[in-house]
């Protein structure tokens, strides 16, 4: 019989996950790459995340930020699992996405959480992760609009998590699927969809990118990191 985690352990997992999510990967990389005068919230698409960093700072910095965000999502889930088992891993993963999107240290103005959710999926639902990558690629080619593409990918993630839980299917190196798996996927998806639905458009007076003129932006404003890993 599976031992239920203590409420205090779940709270601890949520706190650890949230704090991990608030680690400002994009801000730290921007400061190193371009100095304190550039803020991703006021440049490019206005999103302090990997996709915007690719256009403002260059592809190398963007991919580095993406890797850092995936890592902090994965590490949050690992820490949550140590604290409160499988449920703790899922709680911490969702909390990490919330912390990334709404960091208290940055007046709750964070990124969209897509890369962090990839780390969450990699640790809590590795059986679905390869499918998730395929879905991300497919919806990215099917739709060039971020919100509907993200909605499709999110719905499939939650549905798959529910099926894996109800069927009791194996989950590779991840924890045994339980009700916390689809619940965490739903919470994460809701937060990400909210961020995309409420994304602001910068005025034309926004600071120009600092990437070299010869560098082609990786992702346009209409195709941000919506269709990757969600």
N, C-alpha and C positions, 0 to 999 in steps of 0.2 A: 504494500500500500504506500502510495506516494505521500511523503511528509509535507504538510502544508507549512509554508514559511510564516514566521511571526510577523505581525503588522509592523513592528519596529524595524525589522530587517528590510521589509519592502520600502518603508519610508527612507531608510538609509540608502537603498539601491537607487531610489528616485533622486535623492539629493546628490549622490555621487555622479549619477548620469547627467543631471542638469549641469553641475559644475564642470564636468568634462566637456559638455556641449558648448559651454561659454568660452572655452579656450579660443582666442581670436586668431586663428590660423591666417586668415586673409589679411588682417590688419598688421600682423607681425611681418608677413612676407612683403607687404606693400612698403612698410617702413624700411626694410632692408633693401628692397629693389629701387625705391624712388625717393626715400627720405620722408620726413614728416609732412611735407607740403601736399601730398596726394592722399585723398580719401576715396576709396572705392564707392562710398555712399554718395559721392558728389561727382563721379566720373563714369563714363560709359553708360551702362544701363542703371546704375545706382545701386546695384546689388553687391554686397560684400561677400562674393562667393567665387568659385573657381571659374565659371563661365565668363563673368565680367572681367576677372583678372587676366584671362587669356587675351582679351581684346585690349585691355589697358596696359598690362605689364608684359605681355608676351606669353606664348604657349607654354614655355618651360615653367614659368612661375605659376601659371594656371593649373598645370598638371600637378605641380608640387603641392599646391593648396588643396587640390582634390584628394591627393593621397593622404595628406594630413587630416582632412575632414573624415575620410573613410576610416582612418586609423583611430581617431578619437571616438567615433561611433562604435567601432569594434571593441576598443578597450573599455568603454563604458559598460558594454554588455558583459564582457568577461568579469569585470569587477562586480556587477550586479549579480551574476551567477554565483560568485564566491560568497556574496553576502546573503542571498536569499534563493538560491537554486534557480530552476528554469524560469519561474515567475519573475524573480529578481532580474534575470537577464533581459527579459522583455520589458519590464518596467524601466530599467535603466536605459535601454535603447530608445524607447519613446521619449524619455526625459532628456536624453542627449539631443535629440532633434529639437525639442522645445527650447532647450538651453541655447542651441545654435541659432534658432530663429528669433528668440526673444531673450538675449543676454542682458542680465541686470546691469552689468558693467558698462554697457553701451546704450543705455536708455531703451532697452528692449528692441533695438533696431539691428537685426541680424540678417543672415542669409536665408536662403530658401530651404535648406536642410536636405537636399537631394543626396549629396555625397555622404552625409552622416547616416542617412537611412540605408545607404548601401552597406556601410559597416555594420549596422544593426541587422540587416538581412543576412550578411555573411556569417555572423556568429549565431543568431537565433534561428535562422531558417536556411542553412546552407544547401539543403536538398533542392530548394527553389531558386537559389542564386543564379545558376546557369540559365534557367528559364527566364529569370528576371532580366538578364542581360539581353537575351533574344527578344523579349518583349520591348525593352527599351529601344533596341535597334529598329524593330518593326514599326512601332508607333512613331518613332522619329522620322521615318520615311513616309509613313501614312499621313501624318499631319505636321504641318509646319507651325501650328499654333500651340503654344506651351500648355495652356490650361486643359483643353480637351485631351491632349496626349497624356498629360499627367493623370487625369481622371481615369482614363482607360487603364493605364499601368497600375494605378493604385487599386482599382476595383479588382483586377486580376490577382494582385498580391494578397488582398484580404480574402478573396474567394479561395485561392490556393491554400492559404493558412488554415481556413476553416475546414477544407476538405482533408488536409493532412492530419488535423486534430481529430476529426470525426472518424476517419479511416484508421488512425493509428499507424500511419505509414512511417518508415524509417526516415531519419533526418540527418544522415551523415554524421558529422562530428558535433552537431548542435544538440541542444536538450530535447527530450521527448516532447513532441507537440502537445500542448494543452490549451485550454481556453484563453490563456494569456497571450498566445501567439497571434490569433486573429484580432484580439482586442488591441494589442500594441500596434499591429499593422494598421488598424483602423484609426487609432489616435494619431500616429505618425502621418498617415495619408491625409487626414483632416487638416493637420497643421500645415503641411506642405501645400495643399490645395488652397488654403486660406491665404498663404503668402503669395501664391501666384495670382489669385483672384484680386488681391489688394495691392499688387505691385504698382508702384508709381512710375510715371514717365518723367524723366528729367527734362528741364527746359533746354532750349538750344544754347543757352549761355553756360552750360555745364563745362567744366574743365576738359580739355582735349586729352586723348590717351597719351601716355608717356612712352609707349612702345616705339621702336624705331619705325620710320616711315616705310621701310622695305618689308616690315613684318605684316602678314595678312592676318586680320582678326580671325580667331578660330570659330567663334559662334556669334551670330547676329543677335540683335535685341529680340527678334521674334522667335528665336530658337535657343533660349537659355537652357540651363541645366535641368530642364523639366523632364526630358525624356531619357535621362540616364539613371539607372539603378532604382527607380522608384516603384 
